[in-house]
C-alpha cells in the first residue's frame, strides 16, 4: 500500500488468490484505478469502488488485435 501511494500508482497486478487482500485496500489507495489479475477464481472478482478489476486476458486480447505491422 505504501509503495502504491508513494508513487501514485494507478495499476496493480496481482494473482487471483490475492484479490481478497487487494479488496481491503478500498479507500486507502486513492489513485488506484485498475487491478489486473491472472489465475482463476471460482466467483466473480471483488467489486472495489472506483477501481476496474480485469483479468489479464481482458487486457491481452484487445492488445493482440491492435498490433501494428
N, CA, C and O atoms as CSV, one atom per row, in Angstrom:
chain,resi,resn,atom,element,x,y,z
A,1,UNK,N,N,0.828,-1.180,0.000
A,1,UNK,CA,C,0.000,0.000,0.000
A,1,UNK,C,C,0.879,1.253,0.000
A,1,UNK,O,O,0.613,2.201,-0.739
A,2,UNK,N,N,1.900,1.255,0.808
A,2,UNK,CA,C,2.776,2.428,0.871
A,2,UNK,C,C,3.397,2.715,-0.493
A,2,UNK,O,O,3.443,3.867,-0.923
A,3,UNK,N,N,3.874,1.673,-1.175
A,3,UNK,CA,C,4.512,1.861,-2.486
A,3,UNK,C,C,3.525,2.426,-3.495
A,3,UNK,O,O,3.890,3.290,-4.292
A,4,UNK,N,N,2.288,1.961,-3.478
A,4,UNK,CA,C,1.273,2.484,-4.405
A,4,UNK,C,C,0.982,3.952,-4.120
A,4,UNK,O,O,0.885,4.761,-5.043
A,5,UNK,N,N,0.846,4.288,-2.869
A,5,UNK,CA,C,0.554,5.685,-2.512
A,5,UNK,C,C,1.737,6.598,-2.796
A,5,UNK,O,O,1.565,7.705,-3.307
A,6,UNK,N,N,2.928,6.136,-2.467
A,6,UNK,CA,C,4.124,6.965,-2.643
A,6,UNK,C,C,4.361,7.288,-4.119
A,6,UNK,O,O,4.771,8.399,-4.456
A,7,UNK,N,N,4.103,6.325,-4.991
A,7,UNK,CA,C,4.328,6.517,-6.425
A,7,UNK,C,C,3.076,6.972,-7.160
A,7,UNK,O,O,3.106,7.188,-8.372
A,8,UNK,N,N,1.976,7.118,-6.426
A,8,UNK,CA,C,0.682,7.471,-7.005
A,8,UNK,C,C,0.289,6.471,-8.091
A,8,UNK,O,O,-0.260,6.835,-9.131
A,9,UNK,N,N,0.590,5.188,-7.815
A,9,UNK,CA,C,0.299,4.108,-8.766
A,9,UNK,C,C,-1.187,4.001,-9.074
A,9,UNK,O,O,-2.032,4.119,-8.186
A,10,UNK,N,N,-1.487,3.777,-10.340
A,10,UNK,CA,C,-2.870,3.654,-10.776
A,10,UNK,C,C,-3.237,2.230,-11.154
A,10,UNK,O,O,-4.418,1.908,-11.282
A,11,UNK,N,N,-2.228,1.363,-11.336
A,11,UNK,CA,C,-2.471,-0.010,-11.767
A,11,UNK,C,C,-1.766,-0.962,-10.820
A,11,UNK,O,O,-0.616,-0.740,-10.440
A,12,UNK,N,N,-2.463,-2.022,-10.445
A,12,UNK,CA,C,-1.893,-3.055,-9.588
A,12,UNK,C,C,-2.093,-4.397,-10.270
A,12,UNK,O,O,-3.211,-4.734,-10.660
A,13,UNK,N,N,-1.015,-5.172,-10.420
A,13,UNK,CA,C,-1.090,-6.528,-10.933
A,13,UNK,C,C,-1.036,-7.472,-9.747
A,13,UNK,O,O,-0.217,-7.297,-8.845
A,14,UNK,N,N,-1.918,-8.482,-9.745
A,14,UNK,CA,C,-1.949,-9.424,-8.631
A,14,UNK,C,C,-2.441,-10.787,-9.110
A,14,UNK,O,O,-3.111,-10.888,-10.137
A,15,UNK,N,N,-2.109,-11.816,-8.368
A,15,UNK,CA,C,-2.647,-13.147,-8.652
A,15,UNK,C,C,-4.065,-13.197,-8.090
A,15,UNK,O,O,-4.383,-12.526,-7.108
A,16,UNK,N,N,-4.897,-13.995,-8.720
A,16,UNK,CA,C,-6.311,-14.093,-8.328
A,16,UNK,C,C,-6.487,-14.429,-6.851
A,16,UNK,O,O,-7.410,-13.933,-6.206
A,17,UNK,N,N,-5.618,-15.257,-6.323
A,17,UNK,CA,C,-5.794,-15.650,-4.912
A,17,UNK,C,C,-5.565,-14.484,-3.950
A,17,UNK,O,O,-5.936,-14.566,-2.779
A,18,UNK,N,N,-4.952,-13.390,-4.441
A,18,UNK,CA,C,-4.712,-12.219,-3.595
A,18,UNK,C,C,-5.801,-11.159,-3.708
A,18,UNK,O,O,-5.729,-10.129,-3.037
A,19,UNK,N,N,-6.806,-11.394,-4.544
A,19,UNK,CA,C,-7.861,-10.390,-4.719
A,19,UNK,C,C,-8.588,-10.039,-3.421
A,19,UNK,O,O,-8.925,-8.871,-3.229
A,20,UNK,N,N,-8.848,-10.995,-2.516
A,20,UNK,CA,C,-9.472,-10.583,-1.248
A,20,UNK,C,C,-8.610,-9.597,-0.456
A,20,UNK,O,O,-9.140,-8.708,0.210
A,21,UNK,N,N,-7.303,-9.748,-0.525
A,21,UNK,CA,C,-6.400,-8.820,0.157
A,21,UNK,C,C,-6.429,-7.469,-0.551
A,21,UNK,O,O,-6.465,-6.423,0.097
A,22,UNK,N,N,-6.413,-7.493,-1.869
A,22,UNK,CA,C,-6.455,-6.257,-2.650
A,22,UNK,C,C,-7.748,-5.486,-2.357
A,22,UNK,O,O,-7.731,-4.258,-2.267
A,23,UNK,N,N,-8.856,-6.197,-2.210
A,23,UNK,CA,C,-10.143,-5.547,-1.940
A,23,UNK,C,C,-10.106,-4.754,-0.630
A,23,UNK,O,O,-10.844,-3.782,-0.471
A,24,UNK,N,N,-9.261,-5.161,0.291
A,24,UNK,CA,C,-9.146,-4.446,1.570
A,24,UNK,C,C,-8.451,-3.092,1.424
A,24,UNK,O,O,-8.447,-2.290,2.359
A,25,UNK,N,N,-7.867,-2.838,0.258
A,25,UNK,CA,C,-7.224,-1.540,0.021
A,25,UNK,C,C,-8.237,-0.446,-0.277
A,25,UNK,O,O,-7.879,0.726,-0.388
A,26,UNK,N,N,-9.496,-0.829,-0.407
A,26,UNK,CA,C,-10.552,0.132,-0.755
A,26,UNK,C,C,-10.451,1.395,0.100
A,26,UNK,O,O,-10.454,1.345,1.330
A,27,UNK,N,N,-10.361,2.526,-0.600
A,27,UNK,CA,C,-10.319,3.812,0.081
A,27,UNK,C,C,-8.960,4.190,0.643
A,27,UNK,O,O,-8.768,5.321,1.090
A,28,UNK,N,N,-8.012,3.257,0.626
A,28,UNK,CA,C,-6.700,3.527,1.210
A,28,UNK,C,C,-5.640,3.847,0.152
A,28,UNK,O,O,-4.539,4.291,0.478
A,29,UNK,N,N,-5.987,3.616,-1.115
A,29,UNK,CA,C,-5.071,3.910,-2.226
A,29,UNK,C,C,-5.857,4.751,-3.226
A,29,UNK,O,O,-6.409,4.213,-4.186
A,30,UNK,N,N,-5.916,6.063,-3.013
A,30,UNK,CA,C,-6.821,6.920,-3.776
A,30,UNK,C,C,-6.545,6.994,-5.282
A,30,UNK,O,O,-7.464,7.280,-6.050
A,31,UNK,N,N,-5.327,6.750,-5.720
A,31,UNK,CA,C,-5.019,6.838,-7.152
A,31,UNK,C,C,-5.239,5.540,-7.894
A,31,UNK,O,O,-5.158,5.522,-9.123
A,32,UNK,N,N,-5.515,4.452,-7.195
A,32,UNK,CA,C,-5.694,3.150,-7.838
A,32,UNK,C,C,-6.934,3.165,-8.732
A,32,UNK,O,O,-8.033,3.484,-8.277
A,33,UNK,N,N,-6.749,2.818,-10.001
A,33,UNK,CA,C,-7.849,2.810,-10.966
A,33,UNK,C,C,-8.088,1.438,-11.577
A,33,UNK,O,O,-9.205,1.127,-11.990
A,34,UNK,N,N,-7.033,0.606,-11.639
A,34,UNK,CA,C,-7.152,-0.708,-12.268
A,34,UNK,C,C,-6.447,-1.767,-11.432
A,34,UNK,O,O,-5.347,-1.547,-10.925
A,35,UNK,N,N,-7.095,-2.914,-11.297
A,35,UNK,CA,C,-6.461,-4.106,-10.756
A,35,UNK,C,C,-6.537,-5.149,-11.860
A,35,UNK,O,O,-7.623,-5.517,-12.307
A,36,UNK,N,N,-5.377,-5.622,-12.293
A,36,UNK,CA,C,-5.308,-6.642,-13.333
A,36,UNK,C,C,-4.779,-7.905,-12.671
A,36,UNK,O,O,-3.711,-7.894,-12.059
A,37,UNK,N,N,-5.532,-8.994,-12.797
A,37,UNK,CA,C,-5.135,-10.228,-12.123
A,37,UNK,C,C,-4.974,-11.362,-13.118
A,37,UNK,O,O,-5.565,-11.353,-14.198
A,38,UNK,N,N,-4.162,-12.340,-12.735
A,38,UNK,CA,C,-4.038,-13.561,-13.504
A,38,UNK,C,C,-4.423,-14.727,-12.598
A,38,UNK,O,O,-4.512,-14.580,-11.380
A,39,UNK,N,N,-4.644,-15.868,-13.204
A,39,UNK,CA,C,-5.093,-17.021,-12.437
A,39,UNK,C,C,-6.603,-17.125,-12.483
A,39,UNK,O,O,-7.290,-16.267,-13.038
A,40,UNK,N,N,-7.101,-18.188,-11.891
A,40,UNK,CA,C,-8.539,-18.458,-11.915
A,40,UNK,C,C,-9.169,-18.183,-10.558
A,40,UNK,O,O,-8.545,-18.361,-9.511
A,41,UNK,N,N,-10.418,-17.745,-10.606
A,41,UNK,CA,C,-11.189,-17.558,-9.383
A,41,UNK,C,C,-12.517,-18.292,-9.545
A,41,UNK,O,O,-13.014,-18.447,-10.661
A,42,UNK,N,N,-13.083,-18.737,-8.441
A,42,UNK,CA,C,-14.328,-19.504,-8.501
A,42,UNK,C,C,-15.557,-18.599,-8.564
A,42,UNK,O,O,-16.593,-18.997,-9.097
A,43,UNK,N,N,-15.452,-17.413,-8.037
A,43,UNK,CA,C,-16.559,-16.460,-8.043
A,43,UNK,C,C,-16.202,-15.265,-8.915
A,43,UNK,O,O,-15.150,-15.241,-9.555
A,44,UNK,N,N,-17.077,-14.288,-8.933
A,44,UNK,CA,C,-16.761,-13.035,-9.620
A,44,UNK,C,C,-15.679,-12.304,-8.841
A,44,UNK,O,O,-15.576,-12.456,-7.624
A,45,UNK,N,N,-14.873,-11.512,-9.538
A,45,UNK,CA,C,-13.860,-10.738,-8.806
A,45,UNK,C,C,-14.544,-9.748,-7.869
A,45,UNK,O,O,-15.683,-9.349,-8.109
A,46,UNK,N,N,-13.857,-9.355,-6.809
A,46,UNK,CA,C,-14.465,-8.409,-5.870
A,46,UNK,C,C,-14.734,-7.067,-6.536
A,46,UNK,O,O,-14.027,-6.655,-7.456
A,47,UNK,N,N,-15.740,-6.416,-6.063
A,47,UNK,CA,C,-16.062,-5.074,-6.540
A,47,UNK,C,C,-15.364,-4.070,-5.627
A,47,UNK,O,O,-15.524,-4.097,-4.406
A,48,UNK,N,N,-14.591,-3.188,-6.246
A,48,UNK,CA,C,-13.897,-2.151,-5.494
A,48,UNK,C,C,-14.345,-0.814,-6.082
A,48,UNK,O,O,-14.104,-0.563,-7.262
A,49,UNK,N,N,-14.982,0.043,-5.303
A,49,UNK,CA,C,-15.469,1.319,-5.838
A,49,UNK,C,C,-14.362,2.112,-6.533
A,49,UNK,O,O,-13.248,2.232,-6.022
A,50,UNK,N,N,-14.690,2.647,-7.699
A,50,UNK,CA,C,-13.787,3.481,-8.496
A,50,UNK,C,C,-12.564,2.754,-9.032
A,50,UNK,O,O,-11.608,3.388,-9.479
A,51,UNK,N,N,-12.591,1.411,-8.990
A,51,UNK,CA,C,-11.476,0.605,-9.492
A,51,UNK,C,C,-12.038,-0.438,-10.444
A,51,UNK,O,O,-12.996,-1.138,-10.116
A,52,UNK,N,N,-11.442,-0.538,-11.619
A,52,UNK,CA,C,-11.850,-1.546,-12.589
A,52,UNK,C,C,-10.979,-2.786,-12.383
A,52,UNK,O,O,-9.753,-2.715,-12.468
A,53,UNK,N,N,-11.628,-3.922,-12.111
A,53,UNK,CA,C,-10.926,-5.185,-11.874
A,53,UNK,C,C,-11.042,-6.023,-13.137
A,53,UNK,O,O,-12.143,-6.387,-13.551
A,54,UNK,N,N,-9.894,-6.331,-13.752
A,54,UNK,CA,C,-9.860,-7.029,-15.034
A,54,UNK,C,C,-8.961,-8.250,-14.969
A,54,UNK,O,O,-7.928,-8.241,-14.299
A,55,UNK,N,N,-9.368,-9.315,-15.681
A,55,UNK,CA,C,-8.470,-10.462,-15.841
A,55,UNK,C,C,-7.437,-10.096,-16.902
A,55,UNK,O,O,-7.735,-9.333,-17.821
A,56,UNK,N,N,-6.249,-10.625,-16.783
A,56,UNK,CA,C,-5.168,-10.317,-17.715
A,56,UNK,C,C,-5.594,-10.553,-19.163
A,56,UNK,O,O,-5.192,-9.799,-20.049
A,57,UNK,N,N,-6.394,-11.576,-19.416
A,57,UNK,CA,C,-6.833,-11.868,-20.786
A,57,UNK,C,C,-7.695,-10.743,-21.361
A,57,UNK,O,O,-7.723,-10.539,-22.575
A,58,UNK,N,N,-8.395,-10.017,-20.492
A,58,UNK,CA,C,-9.204,-8.890,-20.958
A,58,UNK,C,C,-8.335,-7.729,-21.450
A,58,UNK,O,O,-8.796,-6.876,-22.209
A,59,UNK,N,N,-7.097,-7.708,-21.017
A,59,UNK,CA,C,-6.165,-6.680,-21.447
A,59,UNK,C,C,-5.357,-7.177,-22.650
A,59,UNK,O,O,-5.068,-6.417,-23.574
A,60,UNK,N,N,-5.000,-8.458,-22.623
A,60,UNK,CA,C,-4.173,-9.028,-23.686
A,60,UNK,C,C,-4.897,-9.100,-25.030
A,60,UNK,O,O,-4.319,-8.739,-26.055
A,61,UNK,N,N,-6.138,-9.555,-25.043
A,61,UNK,CA,C,-6.852,-9.774,-26.300
A,61,UNK,C,C,-6.992,-8.502,-27.137
A,61,UNK,O,O,-6.665,-8.527,-28.323
A,62,UNK,N,N,-7.462,-7.401,-26.571
A,62,UNK,CA,C,-7.528,-6.169,-27.379
A,62,UNK,C,C,-6.145,-5.731,-27.867
A,62,UNK,O,O,-6.014,-5.189,-28.964
A,63,UNK,N,N,-5.129,-5.965,-27.059
A,63,UNK,CA,C,-3.782,-5.596,-27.464
A,63,UNK,C,C,-3.304,-6.417,-28.639
A,63,UNK,O,O,-2.681,-5.877,-29.554
A,64,UNK,N,N,-3.582,-7.716,-28.637
A,64,UNK,CA,C,-3.205,-8.592,-29.746
A,64,UNK,C,C,-3.924,-8.181,-31.018
A,64,UNK,O,O,-3.356,-8.240,-32.108
A,65,UNK,N,N,-5.162,-7.771,-30.879
A,65,UNK,CA,C,-5.959,-7.403,-32.046
A,65,UNK,C,C,-5.494,-6.099,-32.685
A,65,UNK,O,O,-5.805,-5.840,-33.847
A,66,UNK,N,N,-4.762,-5.285,-31.953
A,66,UNK,CA,C,-4.369,-3.989,-32.480
A,66,UNK,C,C,-2.863,-3.846,-32.682
A,66,UNK,O,O,-2.341,-2.731,-32.691
A,67,UNK,N,N,-2.167,-4.961,-32.843
A,67,UNK,CA,C,-0.724,-4.913,-33.061
A,67,UNK,C,C,-0.440,-4.290,-34.424
A,67,UNK,O,O,-0.996,-4.715,-35.437
A,68,UNK,N,N,0.409,-3.304,-34.441
A,68,UNK,CA,C,0.787,-2.641,-35.679
A,68,UNK,C,C,1.821,-3.484,-36.419
A,68,UNK,O,O,2.727,-4.049,-35.805
A,69,UNK,N,N,1.686,-3.563,-37.688
A,69,UNK,CA,C,2.637,-4.333,-38.516
A,69,UNK,C,C,3.844,-3.505,-38.841
A,69,UNK,O,O,4.751,-3.978,-39.526
